[in-house]
Amino acid sequence: MTTTETGTETLQSLLALQQAAFAQGAPDYARRMQALAGLRDGLRSHQAQLLQAVSEDFGGRAEAETLTLELFPLYDQIRHARRQLKRWMRRREVGSTWYLQPSRAFVQYQPLGVVGVIGAWNYQLVLTLGPLIDVLAAGNHAMVKPSEMTPRSAQVIADIIAERFAPDYVSCVTGGAQTAAAFSALPFNHLFFTGSTRVGQKVMQAAAANLTPVTLELGGKSPAIVHDSYPLGLAASRILRAKLYNAGQTCVAPDYLLLPQGREAEFEAHAAKVVTTLYPTLLNNPDYTRIVSHPHYQRLQALIDDAEQKGARVVRFHSDDAQAMQDNKLMAPMLVFGATDAMLLMQQEIFGPILPVVSCQTLDDAIDYVNARPQPLALYYFDEDMRRVDAVLAKTLSGGVTVNDCLVHLGQHNLPFGGVGQSGIGHYHGFDGFVTFSKKRGVMVQRRWAATALFRAPYNRRMRAMLALLVRLVTR
């Protein structure tokens, strides 16, 4: 299926249309609630088409996986936003600075205008429409561009938006790299992008020409650290389950494992049991997701070939026919022991069902290993001693953390989600998403009598003495 490019003039016309509509008045509470309900109902009425489209985009992905990881979270995100929206929109009174009293002050959240959203192919539904939920809750208009890598689901998203929204409120455009570049260069009031660090740099460069604020949800190499005291079988079950969702094509999948030295064989045995329980076979197994494209499959195979040539031991958990696997874009789950920095799979985000295992003598060694690399989008630590958990949190920096599991911090509506450094800029989800797509406007209301009237020219002797006293008060 080919994706139709959207020309620059069409994009500019859509933006101008939405800007003009927004200028007539930002969506109020009722319209925002209606928009969120409309998106929910559109998803529900097209659910079967979405499930089929996602599976066809990958060449095979379980409907249960799409429901679990994409549609259910979207439905619940909309439900949460609608329940909390009135509270989010309220003015928030804040205390007045002492020397400005008796004034009062409050914070008011106002919509920004027109927001651009660029989605990602690996979870097309939740990574395109999840940000849109926050954009609509904050009262903005929106232009959405799904990923061309998964064109069937992109088209169903476009159909839903066209069916449920006027184009001057929410519109969806399709196209490849050329459209994405033109989209990024539009003078939005905010631009949201999910994707690779490399493309994120280009998006930020394009947005900079218009001083467009950006939220970049990128990726990176998210580590899992297992303390020696934690049950290794339980850790293996949770790490491998998270790693193999979507065949590892998940931005917050554990990218590599930091394991206590000497427990490699034990972990391998646990991993083999977990994998064969989850996926007894790979060929003709509708529960195991295909790699999205043959070029991506070849990239992953090149990572494995490079690691083996440089001395790594690769453990493959299924011995199905190699040619049939490649023809069907099925990649076996693998562990890579003896991974080093010289290997390509330790230099780039893997985005596949391959888990390198790095042995560490101590917890401090594991922490040092993480800190010697760019800050990851997620960090996973397995330990039931909260003193050590707190120490790991204090000594590391990452976008988010799950303790004693993987991935599931994304489902917490009251936690911000976002990267740091190379793994991203900004946050969304829940109230944090509402704030990201709002102007947090500070308002001070002055009284008829105000102490600030004293601070004015002429700066006579009495005034200078009063200023000297105030400086002493705030510096003692």
Secondary structure, DSSP 8 states (H G I E B T S, - for coil): -------HHHHHHHHHHHHHHHHT----HHHHHHHHHHHHHHHHHTHHHHHHHHHHHHT---HHHHIIIIIHHHHHHHHHHHHHHHHHHS-EEE---GGGTT-EEEEEEEE-SEEEEE--STTHHHHHHHHHHHHHHTT-EEEEE--TTSHHHHHHHHHHHHHHS-TTTEEE---SHHHHHHHHTS--SEEEEES-HHHHHHHHHHHHTTT--EEEE-----EEEE-TTS-HHHHHHHHHHHHHGGGG--TTS--EEEEETT-HHHHHHHHHHHHHHH-S-STT-TTS---S-HHHHHHHHHHHHHHHHTT-EEEES----HHHHHHTT----EEEET--TTSGGGTS---SSEEEEEEESSHHHHHHHHHTS---SEEEEE-S-HHHHHHHHHH---SEEEESSSSGGGG-TTS-B---GGGEE--BSHHHHHHHTEEEEEEEE--SS-GGGGS-S---HHHHHHHHHHHHHHH-
